[in-house]
Amino acid sequence: MKVDLETIFCYTAPLMSNPCVKCGKERIDGKTWVGKVGASSVTYTMTICPDPECQKIVDKGIAERKAKTASLLKIKEEAKLAREKLLAAS
């Protein structure tokens, strides 16, 4: 039986894609570090857009979403404390 190398290589294409959310270019590895989870070592990889200007825009959007989430969590906690105080007073 003869094996055609083109047939073999067409099935070895990368199975996963990680496009940039802003421009669609394939993201690249930016930073890799090892962390501990219990007794296991876990390797983390942060991917970035190959276009630095696009990555700055993406980072700004992420920071804005994190700030909004933190603000909403703070408002939620303050409302919970106010309800508890109201219930304790009555």
C-alpha positions as CSV (number, residue, x, y, z in Angstrom):
1,M,0.0,0.0,0.0
2,K,1.4,3.3,-1.1
3,V,1.0,6.3,1.3
4,D,0.6,9.7,-0.2
5,L,2.4,12.4,2.0
6,E,0.0,15.1,0.9
7,T,-2.9,13.2,2.2
8,I,-1.2,12.7,5.5
9,F,-0.2,16.4,5.9
10,C,-3.7,17.7,5.0
11,Y,-5.0,16.1,8.2
12,T,-2.3,17.6,10.4
13,A,-3.5,21.2,10.2
14,P,-3.9,23.0,13.5
15,L,-7.2,22.1,15.1
16,M,-7.5,25.3,17.1
17,S,-7.6,28.9,16.0
18,N,-7.3,31.9,18.2
19,P,-8.1,35.1,16.2
20,C,-7.8,38.6,17.6
21,V,-11.2,39.8,18.7
22,K,-10.6,43.2,17.1
23,C,-8.7,42.6,13.8
24,G,-9.0,38.8,13.3
25,K,-5.3,38.1,12.9
26,E,-4.0,34.9,14.5
27,R,-2.9,35.7,18.1
28,I,0.7,34.9,19.2
29,D,2.1,33.8,22.5
30,G,3.0,36.9,24.5
31,K,3.9,35.7,28.0
32,T,4.2,32.2,29.5
33,W,4.6,31.3,33.2
34,V,4.3,28.3,35.5
35,G,2.0,28.4,38.5
36,K,1.1,25.9,41.2
37,V,-2.4,24.5,41.7
38,G,-2.3,22.1,44.6
39,A,0.4,19.6,43.9
40,S,0.3,20.2,40.1
41,S,2.3,22.7,38.0
42,V,0.2,24.6,35.5
43,T,1.7,26.4,32.5
44,Y,-0.2,29.6,31.6
45,T,0.2,31.3,28.3
46,M,-1.1,34.8,27.6
47,T,-1.7,35.4,23.9
48,I,-1.6,38.8,22.2
49,C,-2.4,40.3,18.8
50,P,0.7,40.6,16.6
51,D,-0.3,44.2,15.8
52,P,0.7,46.4,18.9
53,E,-1.8,49.2,18.1
54,C,-4.6,46.7,17.9
55,Q,-3.5,45.0,21.2
56,K,-3.5,48.5,22.9
57,I,-7.2,48.9,21.9
58,V,-8.1,45.4,23.1
59,D,-6.3,46.0,26.4
60,K,-8.2,49.3,26.9
61,G,-11.5,47.5,26.2
62,I,-10.6,44.8,28.7
63,A,-9.7,47.4,31.4
64,E,-13.0,49.2,30.8
65,R,-15.0,46.0,31.2
66,K,-13.1,45.1,34.4
67,A,-13.7,48.6,35.8
68,K,-17.4,48.3,35.0
69,T,-17.7,44.9,36.6
70,A,-15.9,46.1,39.7
71,S,-18.3,49.1,39.9
72,L,-21.4,46.8,39.5
73,L,-20.1,44.5,42.2
74,K,-19.5,47.4,44.5
75,I,-23.0,48.7,43.9
76,K,-24.5,45.2,44.5
77,E,-22.6,44.9,47.8
78,E,-23.7,48.4,49.0
79,A,-27.3,47.5,48.1
80,K,-27.0,44.2,50.1
81,L,-25.6,46.1,53.1
82,A,-28.4,48.7,52.9
83,R,-31.1,45.9,52.8
84,E,-29.5,44.2,55.8
85,K,-29.4,47.5,57.7
86,L,-33.0,48.1,56.8
87,L,-34.1,44.7,58.0
88,A,-32.1,45.0,61.2
89,A,-33.8,48.3,62.0
90,S,-37.3,47.1,61.6
